[in-house]
Amino acid sequence: MPSTIETLAGRLGELLLRQSGWLATAESCTGGLLAGAMTAVAGSSGWYDRGWITYSNDAKVRELGVVSQTIDHFGAVSEEVARQMAAGVLAEAPRATLALTTTGIAGPGGGTEAKPVGLVWFGFARRVDDELVVCAASRVFPGDRHAVRMAAVSFALESAIALLSDGR
């Protein structure tokens, strides 16, 4: 029986196929779990284009074009960085129509009062009628490092499904 994450990845793939869409991802705190969920689905080569694991700030800047001053001012775990990561994914993956990104604090350390352990920012970018639409969302997930990372993958997939199902 497939896991919830595998089921969600499969549903996302079906939507992308119906819409002739392609997905690309960039991950920090999830460290490849999102890409792994995509590639666990048989036939994902028909809708999953590529992914990056940009764990360091330098990788976010060099690979995705995140502006270093944005990281300096807002921190790597921020709406601004998640949005720039998503836009950068679509800039680097021209075939992709949807980008999903994660940046967060999975723990057990690294949290602050303003940015607690479990905080994850998600970036979403879509190509819609030759226009780039970028948005972001955040959640604070409870639990240990593994629980935070798995919850982040589930939320990213659920959000992507909702974005593609909105009729636009």
VMD Tcl script that builds the backbone (N, CA, C; Angstrom):
set m [mol new atoms 504]
animate dup $m
set s [atomselect $m all]
$s set {name element resname resid chain x y z} {
  {N N MET 1 A 0.852 -1.183 0.000}
  {CA C MET 1 A 0.000 0.000 0.000}
  {C C MET 1 A 0.896 1.245 0.000}
  {N N PRO 2 A 0.662 2.185 -0.918}
  {CA C PRO 2 A 1.516 3.368 -0.976}
  {C C PRO 2 A 1.307 4.286 0.233}
  {N N SER 3 A 2.365 4.991 0.593}
  {CA C SER 3 A 2.270 5.947 1.693}
  {C C SER 3 A 1.464 7.155 1.247}
  {N N THR 4 A 1.090 7.972 2.215}
  {CA C THR 4 A 0.376 9.212 1.900}
  {C C THR 4 A 1.200 10.078 0.965}
  {N N ILE 5 A 2.490 10.179 1.214}
  {CA C ILE 5 A 3.350 11.008 0.369}
  {C C ILE 5 A 3.393 10.459 -1.053}
  {N N GLU 6 A 3.517 9.147 -1.195}
  {CA C GLU 6 A 3.519 8.558 -2.540}
  {C C GLU 6 A 2.187 8.794 -3.243}
  {N N THR 7 A 1.095 8.696 -2.504}
  {CA C THR 7 A -0.224 8.946 -3.076}
  {C C THR 7 A -0.341 10.392 -3.536}
  {N N LEU 8 A 0.107 11.319 -2.702}
  {CA C LEU 8 A 0.063 12.742 -3.073}
  {C C LEU 8 A 0.939 13.017 -4.289}
  {N N ALA 9 A 2.133 12.438 -4.324}
  {CA C ALA 9 A 3.021 12.635 -5.470}
  {C C ALA 9 A 2.379 12.082 -6.740}
  {N N GLY 10 A 1.722 10.954 -6.637}
  {CA C GLY 10 A 1.028 10.385 -7.783}
  {C C GLY 10 A -0.104 11.272 -8.266}
  {N N ARG 11 A -0.872 11.838 -7.334}
  {CA C ARG 11 A -1.963 12.761 -7.705}
  {C C ARG 11 A -1.404 14.005 -8.384}
  {N N LEU 12 A -0.307 14.524 -7.862}
  {CA C LEU 12 A 0.312 15.685 -8.480}
  {C C LEU 12 A 0.771 15.351 -9.899}
  {N N GLY 13 A 1.372 14.195 -10.059}
  {CA C GLY 13 A 1.811 13.764 -11.378}
  {C C GLY 13 A 0.663 13.648 -12.363}
  {N N GLU 14 A -0.455 13.100 -11.916}
  {CA C GLU 14 A -1.633 12.986 -12.783}
  {C C GLU 14 A -2.110 14.360 -13.240}
  {N N LEU 15 A -2.143 15.307 -12.316}
  {CA C LEU 15 A -2.557 16.675 -12.674}
  {C C LEU 15 A -1.591 17.297 -13.680}
  {N N LEU 16 A -0.305 17.127 -13.436}
  {CA C LEU 16 A 0.687 17.678 -14.360}
  {C C LEU 16 A 0.548 17.051 -15.741}
  {N N LEU 17 A 0.351 15.762 -15.801}
  {CA C LEU 17 A 0.170 15.093 -17.096}
  {C C LEU 17 A -1.064 15.624 -17.826}
  {N N ARG 18 A -2.176 15.767 -17.099}
  {CA C ARG 18 A -3.407 16.279 -17.716}
  {C C ARG 18 A -3.228 17.685 -18.262}
  {N N GLN 19 A -2.372 18.458 -17.596}
  {CA C GLN 19 A -2.163 19.851 -17.995}
  {C C GLN 19 A -0.911 20.024 -18.855}
  {N N SER 20 A -0.290 18.920 -19.250}
  {CA C SER 20 A 0.970 18.949 -20.006}
  {C C SER 20 A 2.014 19.786 -19.283}
  {N N GLY 21 A 2.045 19.646 -17.971}
  {CA C GLY 21 A 2.960 20.430 -17.151}
  {C C GLY 21 A 4.190 19.648 -16.732}
  {N N TRP 22 A 5.172 20.397 -16.279}
  {CA C TRP 22 A 6.430 19.828 -15.782}
  {C C TRP 22 A 6.765 20.479 -14.450}
  {N N LEU 23 A 7.262 19.677 -13.524}
  {CA C LEU 23 A 7.631 20.118 -12.184}
  {C C LEU 23 A 9.138 20.126 -12.024}
  {N N ALA 24 A 9.635 21.137 -11.341}
  {CA C ALA 24 A 11.021 21.170 -10.879}
  {C C ALA 24 A 11.002 21.621 -9.421}
  {N N THR 25 A 11.983 21.167 -8.650}
  {CA C THR 25 A 12.015 21.445 -7.214}
  {C C THR 25 A 13.378 21.967 -6.779}
  {N N ALA 26 A 13.374 22.692 -5.677}
  {CA C ALA 26 A 14.612 23.068 -4.988}
  {C C ALA 26 A 14.344 22.930 -3.501}
  {N N GLU 27 A 15.244 22.247 -2.828}
  {CA C GLU 27 A 15.033 21.925 -1.424}
  {C C GLU 27 A 16.219 22.328 -0.576}
  {N N SER 28 A 15.897 22.798 0.601}
  {CA C SER 28 A 16.919 23.006 1.610}
  {C C SER 28 A 16.651 22.024 2.748}
  {N N CYS 29 A 15.740 22.342 3.640}
  {CA C CYS 29 A 15.535 21.513 4.831}
  {C C CYS 29 A 15.035 20.105 4.529}
  {N N THR 30 A 14.375 19.904 3.400}
  {CA C THR 30 A 13.878 18.567 3.071}
  {C C THR 30 A 14.934 17.719 2.383}
  {N N GLY 31 A 16.038 18.298 1.984}
  {CA C GLY 31 A 17.227 17.577 1.545}
  {C C GLY 31 A 17.033 16.494 0.502}
  {N N GLY 32 A 16.119 16.654 -0.416}
  {CA C GLY 32 A 15.919 15.679 -1.469}
  {C C GLY 32 A 14.705 14.785 -1.275}
  {N N LEU 33 A 14.031 14.896 -0.129}
  {CA C LEU 33 A 12.848 14.062 0.115}
  {C C LEU 33 A 11.726 14.378 -0.866}
  {N N LEU 34 A 11.591 15.634 -1.236}
  {CA C LEU 34 A 10.557 16.027 -2.197}
  {C C LEU 34 A 10.846 15.412 -3.565}
  {N N ALA 35 A 12.074 15.545 -4.031}
  {CA C ALA 35 A 12.461 14.936 -5.308}
  {C C ALA 35 A 12.323 13.417 -5.229}
  {N N GLY 36 A 12.684 12.847 -4.102}
  {CA C GLY 36 A 12.554 11.409 -3.926}
  {C C GLY 36 A 11.109 10.951 -4.010}
  {N N ALA 37 A 10.190 11.759 -3.481}
  {CA C ALA 37 A 8.769 11.416 -3.567}
  {C C ALA 37 A 8.314 11.422 -5.019}
  {N N MET 38 A 8.805 12.373 -5.803}
  {CA C MET 38 A 8.421 12.431 -7.216}
  {C C MET 38 A 8.937 11.215 -7.966}
  {N N THR 39 A 10.206 10.916 -7.780}
  {CA C THR 39 A 10.827 9.845 -8.557}
  {C C THR 39 A 10.432 8.452 -8.066}
  {N N ALA 40 A 9.762 8.365 -6.925}
  {CA C ALA 40 A 9.232 7.080 -6.464}
  {C C ALA 40 A 7.989 6.681 -7.260}
  {N N VAL 41 A 7.400 7.637 -7.971}
  {CA C VAL 41 A 6.196 7.377 -8.756}
  {C C VAL 41 A 6.599 6.867 -10.140}
  {N N ALA 42 A 6.117 5.693 -10.486}
  {CA C ALA 42 A 6.396 5.151 -11.822}
  {C C ALA 42 A 5.854 6.105 -12.876}
  {N N GLY 43 A 6.672 6.386 -13.873}
  {CA C GLY 43 A 6.257 7.284 -14.949}
  {C C GLY 43 A 6.524 8.751 -14.686}
  {N N SER 44 A 7.158 9.054 -13.558}
  {CA C SER 44 A 7.401 10.464 -13.219}
  {C C SER 44 A 8.329 11.155 -14.208}
  {N N SER 45 A 9.050 10.394 -15.012}
  {CA C SER 45 A 9.902 11.032 -16.021}
  {C C SER 45 A 9.068 11.754 -17.077}
  {N N GLY 46 A 7.761 11.550 -17.068}
  {CA C GLY 46 A 6.876 12.249 -17.987}
  {C C GLY 46 A 6.348 13.558 -17.449}
  {N N TRP 47 A 6.706 13.921 -16.192}
  {CA C TRP 47 A 6.228 15.179 -15.616}
  {C C TRP 47 A 7.185 15.809 -14.599}
  {N N TYR 48 A 8.206 15.080 -14.146}
  {CA C TYR 48 A 9.190 15.653 -13.218}
  {C C TYR 48 A 10.471 15.925 -13.981}
  {N N ASP 49 A 10.857 17.199 -14.046}
  {CA C ASP 49 A 11.998 17.612 -14.860}
  {C C ASP 49 A 13.322 17.485 -14.120}
  {N N ARG 50 A 13.425 18.111 -12.964}
  {CA C ARG 50 A 14.698 18.117 -12.234}
  {C C ARG 50 A 14.524 18.723 -10.852}
  {N N GLY 51 A 15.597 18.597 -10.056}
  {CA C GLY 51 A 15.579 19.168 -8.720}
  {C C GLY 51 A 16.963 19.554 -8.245}
  {N N TRP 52 A 16.987 20.460 -7.290}
  {CA C TRP 52 A 18.221 20.916 -6.661}
  {C C TRP 52 A 18.096 20.704 -5.157}
  {N N ILE 53 A 19.215 20.365 -4.531}
  {CA C ILE 53 A 19.312 20.420 -3.073}
  {C C ILE 53 A 20.274 21.560 -2.787}
  {N N THR 54 A 19.709 22.687 -2.416}
  {CA C THR 54 A 20.508 23.888 -2.156}
  {C C THR 54 A 20.506 24.123 -0.645}
  {N N TYR 55 A 21.267 23.294 0.025}
  {CA C TYR 55 A 21.280 23.308 1.483}
  {C C TYR 55 A 22.029 24.528 2.023}
  {N N SER 56 A 23.106 24.899 1.378}
  {CA C SER 56 A 23.869 26.059 1.850}
  {C C SER 56 A 23.333 27.340 1.220}
  {N N ASN 57 A 23.607 28.443 1.881}
  {CA C ASN 57 A 23.226 29.742 1.323}
  {C C ASN 57 A 23.941 29.985 0.002}
  {N N ASP 58 A 25.210 29.598 -0.072}
  {CA C ASP 58 A 25.981 29.773 -1.300}
  {C C ASP 58 A 25.329 29.033 -2.466}
  {N N ALA 59 A 24.822 27.838 -2.223}
  {CA C ALA 59 A 24.159 27.071 -3.281}
  {C C ALA 59 A 22.889 27.763 -3.744}
  {N N LYS 60 A 22.146 28.329 -2.804}
  {CA C LYS 60 A 20.936 29.062 -3.177}
  {C C LYS 60 A 21.283 30.227 -4.101}
  {N N VAL 61 A 22.360 30.918 -3.791}
  {CA C VAL 61 A 22.792 32.069 -4.592}
  {C C VAL 61 A 23.320 31.605 -5.945}
  {N N ARG 62 A 24.255 30.665 -5.942}
  {CA C ARG 62 A 24.915 30.237 -7.191}
  {C C ARG 62 A 24.017 29.430 -8.116}
  {N N GLU 63 A 23.224 28.556 -7.564}
  {CA C GLU 63 A 22.418 27.648 -8.387}
  {C C GLU 63 A 21.065 28.225 -8.786}
  {N N LEU 64 A 20.479 29.045 -7.917}
  {CA C LEU 64 A 19.107 29.507 -8.156}
  {C C LEU 64 A 18.980 31.017 -8.308}
  {N N GLY 65 A 20.075 31.732 -8.143}
  {CA C GLY 65 A 20.011 33.175 -8.323}
  {C C GLY 65 A 19.388 33.935 -7.168}
  {N N VAL 66 A 19.313 33.304 -5.991}
  {CA C VAL 66 A 18.836 34.041 -4.820}
  {C C VAL 66 A 19.835 35.164 -4.558}
  {N N VAL 67 A 19.336 36.340 -4.282}
  {CA C VAL 67 A 20.190 37.496 -4.036}
  {C C VAL 67 A 20.789 37.385 -2.627}
  {N N SER 68 A 22.107 37.442 -2.540}
  {CA C SER 68 A 22.758 37.244 -1.232}
  {C C SER 68 A 22.290 38.271 -0.203}
  {N N GLN 69 A 21.995 39.484 -0.638}
  {CA C GLN 69 A 21.501 40.506 0.291}
  {C C GLN 69 A 20.135 40.125 0.864}
  {N N THR 70 A 19.361 39.378 0.110}
  {CA C THR 70 A 18.069 38.911 0.620}
  {C C THR 70 A 18.297 37.955 1.787}
  {N N ILE 71 A 19.251 37.053 1.622}
  {CA C ILE 71 A 19.582 36.133 2.713}
  {C C ILE 71 A 20.136 36.910 3.903}
  {N N ASP 72 A 21.031 37.870 3.635}
  {CA C ASP 72 A 21.614 38.657 4.717}
  {C C ASP 72 A 20.538 39.420 5.504}
  {N N HIS 73 A 19.561 39.964 4.792}
  {CA C HIS 73 A 18.546 40.802 5.432}
  {C C HIS 73 A 17.424 40.000 6.096}
  {N N PHE 74 A 16.933 38.969 5.398}
  {CA C PHE 74 A 15.769 38.228 5.886}
  {C C PHE 74 A 16.100 36.861 6.469}
  {N N GLY 75 A 17.268 36.327 6.137}
  {CA C GLY 75 A 17.643 34.984 6.548}
  {C C GLY 75 A 17.235 33.972 5.499}
  {N N ALA 76 A 17.910 32.835 5.508}
  {CA C ALA 76 A 17.631 31.791 4.522}
  {C C ALA 76 A 16.230 31.215 4.698}
  {N N VAL 77 A 15.743 31.230 5.916}
  {CA C VAL 77 A 14.400 30.722 6.190}
  {C C VAL 77 A 13.461 31.921 6.227}
  {N N SER 78 A 12.950 32.271 5.051}
  {CA C SER 78 A 12.100 33.451 4.930}
  {C C SER 78 A 11.237 33.354 3.685}
  {N N GLU 79 A 10.179 34.122 3.687}
  {CA C GLU 79 A 9.307 34.194 2.518}
  {C C GLU 79 A 10.084 34.662 1.299}
  {N N GLU 80 A 10.898 35.675 1.494}
  {CA C GLU 80 A 11.622 36.259 0.371}
  {C C GLU 80 A 12.550 35.244 -0.295}
  {N N VAL 81 A 13.256 34.461 0.508}
  {CA C VAL 81 A 14.164 33.459 -0.057}
  {C C VAL 81 A 13.374 32.333 -0.725}
  {N N ALA 82 A 12.301 31.884 -0.094}
  {CA C ALA 82 A 11.482 30.829 -0.706}
  {C C ALA 82 A 10.957 31.270 -2.069}
  {N N ARG 83 A 10.525 32.526 -2.168}
  {CA C ARG 83 A 10.012 33.055 -3.441}
  {C C ARG 83 A 11.125 33.164 -4.478}
  {N N GLN 84 A 12.287 33.652 -4.074}
  {CA C GLN 84 A 13.403 33.772 -5.017}
  {C C GLN 84 A 13.889 32.396 -5.460}
  {N N MET 85 A 13.872 31.429 -4.570}
  {CA C MET 85 A 14.236 30.069 -4.957}
  {C C MET 85 A 13.284 29.560 -6.035}
  {N N ALA 86 A 11.978 29.762 -5.832}
  {CA C ALA 86 A 10.982 29.272 -6.787}
  {C C ALA 86 A 11.141 29.946 -8.151}
  {N N ALA 87 A 11.323 31.247 -8.158}
  {CA C ALA 87 A 11.532 31.953 -9.430}
  {C C ALA 87 A 12.823 31.473 -10.092}
  {N N GLY 88 A 13.850 31.239 -9.291}
  {CA C GLY 88 A 15.121 30.744 -9.814}
  {C C GLY 88 A 15.015 29.367 -10.430}
  {N N VAL 89 A 14.195 28.517 -9.844}
  {CA C VAL 89 A 13.984 27.180 -10.406}
  {C C VAL 89 A 13.423 27.293 -11.818}
  {N N LEU 90 A 12.397 28.119 -11.985}
  {CA C LEU 90 A 11.806 28.241 -13.321}
  {C C LEU 90 A 12.757 28.912 -14.298}
  {N N ALA 91 A 13.623 29.789 -13.807}
  {CA C ALA 91 A 14.625 30.409 -14.694}
  {C C ALA 91 A 15.637 29.377 -15.174}
  {N N GLU 92 A 15.976 28.425 -14.322}
  {CA C GLU 92 A 16.984 27.417 -14.656}
  {C C GLU 92 A 16.403 26.164 -15.305}
  {N N ALA 93 A 15.101 25.986 -15.215}
  {CA C ALA 93 A 14.434 24.810 -15.791}
  {C C ALA 93 A 13.347 25.302 -16.756}
  {N N PRO 94 A 13.738 25.688 -17.974}
  {CA C PRO 94 A 12.791 26.335 -18.884}
  {C C PRO 94 A 11.580 25.490 -19.273}
  {N N ARG 95 A 11.693 24.183 -19.203}
  {CA C ARG 95 A 10.555 23.324 -19.542}
  {C C ARG 95 A 9.531 23.270 -18.411}
  {N N ALA 96 A 9.969 23.514 -17.194}
  {CA C ALA 96 A 9.085 23.399 -16.033}
  {C C ALA 96 A 8.000 24.473 -16.061}
  {N N THR 97 A 6.806 24.065 -15.645}
  {CA C THR 97 A 5.675 24.984 -15.529}
  {C C THR 97 A 5.328 25.258 -14.066}
  {N N LEU 98 A 5.878 24.442 -13.175}
  {CA C LEU 98 A 5.630 24.582 -11.745}
  {C C LEU 98 A 6.916 24.326 -10.989}
  {N N ALA 99 A 7.211 25.195 -10.033}
  {CA C ALA 99 A 8.359 25.019 -9.141}
  {C C ALA 99 A 7.863 24.942 -7.708}
  {N N LEU 100 A 8.450 24.026 -6.943}
  {CA C LEU 100 A 8.195 23.906 -5.508}
  {C C LEU 100 A 9.517 24.034 -4.786}
  {N N THR 101 A 9.555 24.841 -3.725}
  {CA C THR 101 A 10.789 24.982 -2.961}
  {C C THR 101 A 10.508 24.896 -1.466}
  {N N THR 102 A 11.527 24.458 -0.728}
  {CA C THR 102 A 11.429 24.402 0.727}
  {C C THR 102 A 12.682 25.011 1.342}
  {N N THR 103 A 12.502 25.762 2.403}
  {CA C THR 103 A 13.619 26.256 3.207}
  {C C THR 103 A 13.109 26.375 4.641}
  {N N GLY 104 A 13.816 25.761 5.571}
  {CA C GLY 104 A 13.289 25.749 6.924}
  {C C GLY 104 A 14.289 25.310 7.964}
  {N N ILE 105 A 13.769 25.134 9.171}
  {CA C ILE 105 A 14.573 24.727 10.323}
  {C C ILE 105 A 13.998 23.410 10.831}
  {N N ALA 106 A 14.635 22.317 10.458}
  {CA C ALA 106 A 14.119 20.993 10.818}
  {C C ALA 106 A 14.526 20.574 12.231}
  {N N GLY 107 A 15.556 21.203 12.779}
  {CA C GLY 107 A 15.961 20.913 14.144}
  {C C GLY 107 A 16.961 19.773 14.241}
  {N N PRO 108 A 17.316 19.384 15.413}
  {CA C PRO 108 A 16.730 19.829 16.669}
  {C C PRO 108 A 17.202 21.220 17.110}
  {N N GLY 109 A 18.325 21.695 16.586}
  {CA C GLY 109 A 18.794 23.028 16.952}
  {C C GLY 109 A 18.518 24.024 15.846}
  {N N GLY 110 A 18.990 25.252 16.066}
  {CA C GLY 110 A 18.914 26.271 15.038}
  {C C GLY 110 A 17.718 27.197 15.136}
  {N N GLY 111 A 16.764 26.879 15.974}
  {CA C GLY 111 A 15.582 27.718 16.088}
  {C C GLY 111 A 15.795 28.910 17.000}
  {N N THR 112 A 14.974 29.914 16.798}
  {CA C THR 112 A 14.945 31.097 17.657}
  {C C THR 112 A 13.488 31.377 18.010}
  {N N GLU 113 A 13.263 32.368 18.827}
  {CA C GLU 113 A 11.886 32.738 19.152}
  {C C GLU 113 A 11.146 33.195 17.900}
  {N N ALA 114 A 11.815 33.968 17.063}
  {CA C ALA 114 A 11.188 34.471 15.835}
  {C C ALA 114 A 11.058 33.389 14.764}
  {N N LYS 115 A 12.013 32.472 14.752}
  {CA C LYS 115 A 12.020 31.382 13.762}
  {C C LYS 115 A 12.269 30.069 14.494}
  {N N PRO 116 A 11.180 29.475 14.987}
  {CA C PRO 116 A 11.340 28.263 15.806}
  {C C PRO 116 A 11.669 27.029 14.976}
  {N N VAL 117 A 12.193 26.028 15.650}
  {CA C VAL 117 A 12.372 24.725 15.021}
  {C C VAL 117 A 10.999 24.277 14.508}
  {N N GLY 118 A 10.979 23.772 13.298}
  {CA C GLY 118 A 9.734 23.345 12.670}
  {C C GLY 118 A 9.191 24.333 11.657}
  {N N LEU 119 A 9.751 25.559 11.638}
  {CA C LEU 119 A 9.312 26.562 10.665}
  {C C LEU 119 A 9.838 26.201 9.278}
  {N N VAL 120 A 8.945 26.128 8.319}
  {CA C VAL 120 A 9.326 25.875 6.930}
  {C C VAL 120 A 8.597 26.878 6.044}
  {N N TRP 121 A 9.354 27.506 5.152}
  {CA C TRP 121 A 8.783 28.364 4.117}
  {C C TRP 121 A 8.778 27.584 2.811}
  {N N PHE 122 A 7.694 27.720 2.081}
  {CA C PHE 122 A 7.499 27.049 0.795}
  {C C PHE 122 A 7.356 28.111 -0.284}
  {N N GLY 123 A 8.037 27.912 -1.390}
  {CA C GLY 123 A 7.882 28.790 -2.542}
  {C C GLY 123 A 7.214 28.021 -3.668}
  {N N PHE 124 A 6.345 28.702 -4.373}
  {CA C PHE 124 A 5.638 28.117 -5.509}
  {C C PHE 124 A 5.716 29.110 -6.661}
  {N N ALA 125 A 6.116 28.641 -7.802}
  {CA C ALA 125 A 6.135 29.498 -8.990}
  {C C ALA 125 A 5.493 28.726 -10.131}
  {N N ARG 126 A 4.682 29.442 -10.899}
  {CA C ARG 126 A 3.992 28.828 -12.042}
  {C C ARG 126 A 4.139 29.721 -13.254}
  {N N ARG 127 A 4.203 29.077 -14.397}
  {CA C ARG 127 A 4.092 29.800 -15.659}
  {C C ARG 127 A 2.628 29.714 -16.061}
  {N N VAL 128 A 1.969 30.855 -16.124}
  {CA C VAL 128 A 0.555 30.922 -16.485}
  {C C VAL 128 A 0.412 31.957 -17.597}
  {N N ASP 129 A 0.047 31.489 -18.789}
  {CA C ASP 129 A -0.136 32.399 -19.928}
  {C C ASP 129 A 1.064 33.331 -20.095}
  {N N ASP 130 A 2.255 32.756 -20.165}
  {CA C ASP 130 A 3.505 33.502 -20.348}
  {C C ASP 130 A 3.801 34.484 -19.216}
  {N N GLU 131 A 3.154 34.307 -18.087}
  {CA C GLU 131 A 3.398 35.154 -16.918}
  {C C GLU 131 A 3.926 34.281 -15.792}
  {N N LEU 132 A 4.858 34.808 -15.012}
  {CA C LEU 132 A 5.389 34.102 -13.854}
  {C C LEU 132 A 4.593 34.524 -12.624}
  {N N VAL 133 A 3.971 33.558 -11.963}
  {CA C VAL 133 A 3.200 33.800 -10.749}
  {C C VAL 133 A 3.943 33.115 -9.609}
  {N N VAL 134 A 4.343 33.897 -8.612}
  {CA C VAL 134 A 5.127 33.371 -7.484}
  {C C VAL 134 A 4.386 33.662 -6.186}
  {N N CYS 135 A 4.308 32.662 -5.335}
  {CA C CYS 135 A 3.714 32.868 -4.021}
  {C C CYS 135 A 4.484 32.037 -2.996}
  {N N ALA 136 A 4.159 32.241 -1.742}
  {CA C ALA 136 A 4.848 31.522 -0.669}
  {C C ALA 136 A 3.883 31.277 0.476}
  {N N ALA 137 A 4.219 30.301 1.284}
  {CA C ALA 137 A 3.439 29.979 2.476}
  {C C ALA 137 A 4.400 29.437 3.523}
  {N N SER 138 A 4.012 29.550 4.768}
  {CA C SER 138 A 4.845 28.986 5.835}
  {C C SER 138 A 3.976 28.184 6.788}
  {N N ARG 139 A 4.624 27.251 7.430}
  {CA C ARG 139 A 3.985 26.455 8.474}
  {C C ARG 139 A 5.047 26.142 9.521}
  {N N VAL 140 A 4.582 25.932 10.745}
  {CA C VAL 140 A 5.446 25.422 11.799}
  {C C VAL 140 A 4.933 24.028 12.135}
  {N N PHE 141 A 5.779 23.044 11.892}
  {CA C PHE 141 A 5.399 21.647 12.102}
  {C C PHE 141 A 5.968 21.148 13.423}
  {N N PRO 142 A 5.193 20.391 14.178}
  {CA C PRO 142 A 5.684 19.828 15.439}
  {C C PRO 142 A 6.490 18.554 15.196}
  {N N GLY 143 A 7.213 18.163 16.204}
  {CA C GLY 143 A 7.891 16.876 16.160}
  {C C GLY 143 A 9.386 16.987 15.981}
  {N N ASP 144 A 9.994 15.818 15.833}
  {CA C ASP 144 A 11.441 15.761 15.661}
  {C C ASP 144 A 11.810 16.089 14.213}
  {N N ARG 145 A 13.087 16.035 13.925}
  {CA C ARG 145 A 13.604 16.395 12.603}
  {C C ARG 145 A 12.912 15.615 11.483}
  {N N HIS 146 A 12.791 14.324 11.661}
  {CA C HIS 146 A 12.154 13.488 10.647}
  {C C HIS 146 A 10.697 13.904 10.441}
  {N N ALA 147 A 9.975 14.109 11.517}
  {CA C ALA 147 A 8.557 14.494 11.424}
  {C C ALA 147 A 8.391 15.832 10.711}
  {N N VAL 148 A 9.251 16.789 11.020}
  {CA C VAL 148 A 9.176 18.107 10.366}
  {C C VAL 148 A 9.421 17.960 8.875}
  {N N ARG 149 A 10.437 17.218 8.506}
  {CA C ARG 149 A 10.778 17.065 7.089}
  {C C ARG 149 A 9.662 16.347 6.324}
  {N N MET 150 A 9.095 15.305 6.897}
  {CA C MET 150 A 8.028 14.566 6.222}
  {C C MET 150 A 6.763 15.414 6.118}
  {N N ALA 151 A 6.441 16.151 7.168}
  {CA C ALA 151 A 5.267 17.031 7.126}
  {C C ALA 151 A 5.456 18.127 6.076}
  {N N ALA 152 A 6.687 18.612 5.933}
  {CA C ALA 152 A 6.961 19.638 4.927}
  {C C ALA 152 A 6.741 19.095 3.513}
  {N N VAL 153 A 7.178 17.886 3.260}
  {CA C VAL 153 A 6.967 17.273 1.943}
  {C C VAL 153 A 5.474 17.111 1.681}
  {N N SER 154 A 4.735 16.610 2.669}
  {CA C SER 154 A 3.288 16.442 2.500}
  {C C SER 154 A 2.598 17.768 2.212}
  {N N PHE 155 A 2.966 18.797 2.964}
  {CA C PHE 155 A 2.344 20.108 2.754}
  {C C PHE 155 A 2.676 20.660 1.372}
  {N N ALA 156 A 3.913 20.509 0.944}
  {CA C ALA 156 A 4.305 20.995 -0.385}
  {C C ALA 156 A 3.483 20.315 -1.473}
  {N N LEU 157 A 3.321 19.007 -1.363}
  {CA C LEU 157 A 2.550 18.260 -2.354}
  {C C LEU 157 A 1.073 18.653 -2.327}
  {N N GLU 158 A 0.496 18.736 -1.129}
  {CA C GLU 158 A -0.905 19.144 -1.013}
  {C C GLU 158 A -1.123 20.536 -1.598}
  {N N SER 159 A -0.200 21.436 -1.327}
  {CA C SER 159 A -0.318 22.803 -1.838}
  {C C SER 159 A -0.201 22.851 -3.355}
  {N N ALA 160 A 0.712 22.072 -3.903}
  {CA C ALA 160 A 0.878 22.028 -5.362}
  {C C ALA 160 A -0.374 21.466 -6.029}
  {N N ILE 161 A -0.955 20.445 -5.442}
  {CA C ILE 161 A -2.200 19.884 -5.966}
  {C C ILE 161 A -3.295 20.936 -5.942}
  {N N ALA 162 A -3.411 21.666 -4.845}
  {CA C ALA 162 A -4.420 22.719 -4.746}
  {C C ALA 162 A -4.186 23.809 -5.797}
  {N N LEU 163 A -2.930 24.197 -5.998}
  {CA C LEU 163 A -2.614 25.218 -7.012}
  {C C LEU 163 A -3.037 24.769 -8.400}
  {N N LEU 164 A -2.745 23.532 -8.739}
  {CA C LEU 164 A -3.075 23.038 -10.077}
  {C C LEU 164 A -4.555 22.725 -10.238}
  {N N SER 165 A -5.248 22.561 -9.142}
  {CA C SER 165 A -6.674 22.233 -9.202}
  {C C SER 165 A -7.557 23.460 -9.173}
  {N N ASP 166 A -6.973 24.641 -9.053}
  {CA C ASP 166 A -7.788 25.853 -8.886}
  {C C ASP 166 A -8.439 26.331 -10.186}
  {N N GLY 167 A -8.186 25.643 -11.294}
  {CA C GLY 167 A -8.854 25.975 -12.534}
  {C C GLY 167 A -8.172 27.031 -13.368}
  {N N ARG 168 A -7.068 27.593 -12.872}
  {CA C ARG 168 A -6.364 28.614 -13.658}
  {C C ARG 168 A -5.260 27.999 -14.450}
}
mol reanalyze $m
mol bondsrecalc $m
mol representation Tube
mol addrep $m
